Amino acid sequence: MSSPEIPTELPKNLITFINRSKELEKADSIISYFCKLYTVEQILNQGLHQTNEKISTFALYLLDSIETFKNDSSNDVLDIINDKETSQIYIINFSDKIFNNSLNQIHQKKSGKSTALGFLASVNFYELLKLWNEDDKKSIDQDEINKKIRYGKFHAARILKNLKKGEDPNEYDPPELNPVEDEDDDVVDEKEEVEKKEVDSVTNDLNDEQKEQEEQDDLGLGLPQVPKFIDDEPKSDPSPKPEPKKSLSNDTSKESSPNFQLPNPPNSKPEESTNLPTKPVVSSPSPQVTKSTPTPAKSDTTQSDINDWIKSGEIYQKAQKHAKFAISAMNYEDKDTAIKQLNDALELLNRL
């Protein structure tokens, strides 16, 4: 499945997750899957697919890619992505590995651009936990994760700022993991805003060096292998494993509009005279047979009819897109989005 061009109209933070998913397709397909899932959910929740045809097409591509991955995955992979708690543990373990790799570089006085990029990557991956509601994340220490996010942003901004000024980022004594633990919430919020502006300011300067971002193997992010999950004790009431959905790759929403063709003109053949002489008379010229021009059959199809057919085909196609988005939302228990998409589909169908 070839990937369409990423719409430039998408918010930059979503483009970041799309690029992360591409980086990890081979290194860790599960995290790549969650990056795609997070992106398409943000597109649907924000209604971005209704603002731009390119975004709508790209969202459909992401949905198809997600379904293809689920249908092609082994049972071990499905056991991870179909279980909320296991998925969350997987994401945290992956993010921690990258975060700790950058943290060790700070303590070893070996910080560089790859250290900052590693922190920024870990912040992105921690954000994947937003795929679940707070009620579904009761086993997660969100406060600890928030500390790591603040710490990662702080040091990413500091390191990139030092490098921009030509200073050595290693001439620094790092504080504890949470440098703002005892401060008031207002002070924390203010510092986070300053850190965000610093990160944005410096990372914007890195846009011209995008090729370096693609060389992730040389950045020392320490992408982890697929972690193995072993239950310490069997569950007394195991939940049935959800069956993967059927692939939507052959969904009718991908069909092109019907091919409408004008009927071919009838190939009427004029009747020939049946009173031909059995023997040709040489002395007499052959009689001239007057051929009457047949009247072509009148087609009942008008250009207006064809336009109506094309219009109705386009309406069905758009309604199918909304229905597909609704199905995706229902699969992830997003009731509000599912209802909205179904209502949009019904509104289109009522025009017919």
Stockholm file with secondary structure:
# STOCKHOLM 1.0

chainA/1-352         MSSPEIPTELPKNLITFINRSKELEKADSIISYFCKLYTVEQILNQGLHQTNEKISTFALYLLDSIETFKNDSSNDVLDIINDKETSQIYIINFSDKIFNNSLNQIHQKKSGKSTALGFLASVNFYELLKLWNEDDKKSIDQDEINKKIRYGKFHAARILKNLKKGEDPNEYDPPELNPVEDEDDDVVDEKEEVEKKEVDSVTNDLNDEQKEQEEQDDLGLGLPQVPKFIDDEPKSDPSPKPEPKKSLSNDTSKESSPNFQLPNPPNSKPEESTNLPTKPVVSSPSPQVTKSTPTPAKSDTTQSDINDWIKSGEIYQKAQKHAKFAISAMNYEDKDTAIKQLNDALELLNRL
#=GR chainA/1-352 SS CCCCCCCTTSCHHHHHHHHHHHHTTTTCHHHHHHHHHHHHHHHHHTTGGGTCHHHHHHHHHHHHHHHHHHHHSCHHHHHHHTCHHHHHHHHHHHHHHHHHHHHHHHHTTCCCHHHHHHHHHHHHHHGGGGGSCGGGCTTSCHHHHHHHHHHHHHHHHHHHHHHHHTCCTTSCCCCCSCTTTTSCHHHHHHHHHHHHHHHHHHHHTTGGGHHHHHCGGGTTCCCCCCCCCCCSSCCSSCCCCCCCCCCCTTCGGGSCCCCCCCCCCCCCCCCCCSCCCSSCCSSSCCCCCCCCCCCCCCCSCCHHHHHHHHHHHHHHHHHHHHHHHHHHHHHTTCHHHHHHHHHHHHHHHTTC
#=GC SS_cons         CCCCCCCTTSCHHHHHHHHHHHHTTTTCHHHHHHHHHHHHHHHHHTTGGGTCHHHHHHHHHHHHHHHHHHHHSCHHHHHHHTCHHHHHHHHHHHHHHHHHHHHHHHHTTCCCHHHHHHHHHHHHHHGGGGGSCGGGCTTSCHHHHHHHHHHHHHHHHHHHHHHHHTCCTTSCCCCCSCTTTTSCHHHHHHHHHHHHHHHHHHHHTTGGGHHHHHCGGGTTCCCCCCCCCCCSSCCSSCCCCCCCCCCCTTCGGGSCCCCCCCCCCCCCCCCCCSCCCSSCCSSSCCCCCCCCCCCCCCCSCCHHHHHHHHHHHHHHHHHHHHHHHHHHHHHTTCHHHHHHHHHHHHHHHTTC
//
